[in-house]
């Protein structure tokens, strides 16, 4: 368990990285958007400067530092991961017809769907250009494999909407692709850029995969257990949309026949009814499905941390402490 005291240096570091990445993004946009339509600049600035904590850029920076490199180009590489992350958020909000993200108007709501899609496309293209320029063909291959896996994960998730036969293995296949692959690629490319050895690059890629899986499990838990004011999301939204995540899959596998039939009726019926989600929530609680999911997330994160032993703590104490702090935060976050 990570205490609030442990998190202080983590967020202080993230804040420093975020400030430098934001400065780098502004300079990059000034260069890249010369001669472009002013609306594109306006949409991009709104989307990028209203985003979150810059966790992905931070992972790229720390991974590179662990392998021996920290220079101005590193923060441009880190910005590329923020570009892609924001592009995916824009497109997700369009797909979901979302009007708000984290308390502010979604890009599609503010500027229109066409402008949102095009801005997301621009960010994706720019991120690929920067990765290829800074991390070479190998880095671009890793990056493209991760983005293709992310799209495949979304298709797999669509295939399993309201699929009460979905297994835990199939759930992990979805989140491995749609969430963990991109976080893993951030660490892997950061390590590659930093000049890491084959073993160091592989270790950081594994760390990224494991914390990415843990992150998504906790995200799925917050869909049922989170506070709407804190998360900025409607509680039970995954249930309403027919996304069967780990706690619900566990409940279906563990419930005695009467309880399982109740769950099946809730899932197959009108999921928008408050009573349907409330009933499912109570059953998941009673069956220990939330605790089971938390333990799974903890197990994944623990495995990710164990792989970092390849790095010398005397030389890399600060960077390792940041990665450990992030892992702890992922398990205890409330948004």
Buried (B, 14 or more C-beta within 10 A) or exposed (E): EBEEEBBEEBBEBBEEBBEBBBEBBEEBBEEBBEEEEEEBBBBBBBBBEBBBBBBBBBBBBBBBBBBEBBEEBBBBBBBBBBBBBBBBBBBBBBEEEBEEBEEEBBBBBBBEEEBBBBBBEBBBEBBBBBBBBBBEEEBBBBBBEBBEBBEBBBEBBEEBEEBBEBBEEBBBBBBBBBBBBBBBBBBBBBBBBBEBEEEBBBBBBBBBBBBBBBBBBBBBBBBBBBEEEEBBBEBBBBBBBBBBBBBBBBBBEBBEEEBBEBBEEBBEEEBEEEEBBEBBBEBBBEBBBBBBBBEBBBBBBEBBBEBBEBBEEEEBEEBBBBBBBBBBBBBEBEB
